[in-house]
Structure formats: C-alpha cells, structure tokens
Amino acid sequence: MWQRIQTLYLAIATILVASMFFCNFATILGPEGSTETLKYVEYGKFKPFLLFLIMLIAANGIALASFKVRMLQMRVCILTAILLIAFQAWIGILVLQHREEMVFSFTAVFPLVAAILDILAARNIFIDEAIVHAASHLRGSRKKRK
C-alpha cells in the first residue's frame, strides 16, 4: 500500500483536511480593528464546515483504504477533489464577504492543496492501471502466438 506515490498524496491530503478540525478559520477583530477583543472562528464549531470536513475525511479514508480496487480509488479521488474545490470556493466566498471584519488563517487554502494532491493521486492511479492493463494485454498476445 505505501509503495506507491499516490498513497503518499492521499495520506498528505487526508492529514491536511483532518488538521483543519484543530485550526482556526478566522479571527474576528474588535471595533475599528482593535486586537483587544479577539474572537476565533474554528472550522469545527461551524456545523456546515464540520459536516463537510467529516465527509471529506471519510472520502479520503475510503480512497486510502481501497487500494486493491484501483478504479474505485481513482473515482473517489476525483470526487473528493471536486468536493474540495467546492469547499475552497465556499471559503473564498466567505473571505470576500467578511474581509473587512475578519483576518483569515493560512488554513483557508488547505482544501486547494488537498484537491491538487487528490488530482495527482488520481492521475498516478490511472497511469498504474494503464501499465497493468498494457502488461496483461502483452502477456495475452504472447500466449496466443505460441
């Protein structure tokens, strides 16, 4: 399982998404930008984000665990990447709406990084599957010649 680079991509993407549970999404500034009355907004406290994060971690976990069924693994990676891009768009909209009263954390780009890693994993899974298919096709044509 850990011999392939796509497993490493999926593991890093899963760790990035899981780390968002423990990170702050943004910091709400006080009146006129004062830092005396700071409030922190966490990903885990906002219920829609929490549900989305649980869904994304489950999807990445399924992709990690389904290494024996390559086509399923590739499809789950692509689906997870699409969901991560949608999550990133949602975060981007919130950043644009609240940029005056909030300071956003660097973790706001974690879904984009995880989506790129999932796409790279899906690409490498596809390449591995194509190599296996070509090798089995070559073996089959050699047996027919003899």
C-alpha positions, 0 to 999 in steps of 0.5 A: 500500500505505501509503495506507491506515490499516490498513497503518499498524496492521499495520506498528505491530503487526508492529514491536511483536511483532518488538521483543519478540525484543530485550526482556526478559520478566522479571527474576528477583530474588535471595533475599528480593528482593535486586537483587544477583543479577539474572537476565533472562528474554528472550522469545527464549531461551524456545523456546515464546515464540520459536516463537510470536513467529516465527509471529506475525511471519510472520502479520503479514508475510503480512497486510502483504504481501497487500494486493491480496487484501483478504479474505485480509488481513482473515482473517489479521488476525483470526487473528493477533489471536486468536493474540495474545490467546492469547499475552497470556493465556499471559503473564498466566498466567505473571505470576500464577504467578511474581509473587512471584519475578519483576518483569515488563517493560512488554513483557508487554502488547505482544501486547494492543496488537498484537491491538487494532491487528490488530482495527482493521486488520481492521475498516478492511479490511472497511469498504474492501471494503464501499465497493468492493463498494457502488461496483461494485454502483452502477456495475452498476445504472447500466449496466443502466438505460441 
